[in-house]
Structure formats: structure tokens, C-alpha cells
Amino acid sequence: MVRAGMDVVRLNFSHGSHTDHLKRIRHVRELNKKFHKNIKIVGDLEGHRVRIGRMKGGKPLEVKKGQVVRFVASMLPVALYHSF
């Protein structure tokens, strides 16, 4: 693909681990050196989903229109809680 003119690589961060992505980034950098290219790396995130970890009690939180939800950081293993 490099020889055919690829000039950008898209990494889908919704899938794979940090280690997987780091391997791919390093591979692109190696290809850049080998072929004297400047292939760009684009990190694609999933979108606007809020990633907060586990909720208190491990159950989903149903939020109704107009309801105010406050997330508070904690040092406990269950990182974030909801309160009304």
C-alpha cells in the first residue's frame, strides 16, 4: 500500500488494546523510515459516548429528560458514582 501511494493510516480506537495500537504506530513509523515517506496517523474515536467506568452497584443508570446527573471521581476501585 505504501508503494501504491498510501499517505494516511486510520486507527480505530474503538477496537484493540493500547498495545495493539502502539505496535501499529511503530510499524507506520518504520515504514516511513524505510520508504522515506511521511505517512500520517489518524486516531478515530467512537464518538460522544461518555466512558465513565463502572457505576455504583454495577447496574445501568436510566436518565430521564431534564434530570440532572452529577458524576464524582473517587479513589475507590469503582471509579465514578451517580447522584441526584
Disulfide bonds with the S-S distance in Angstrom:
none
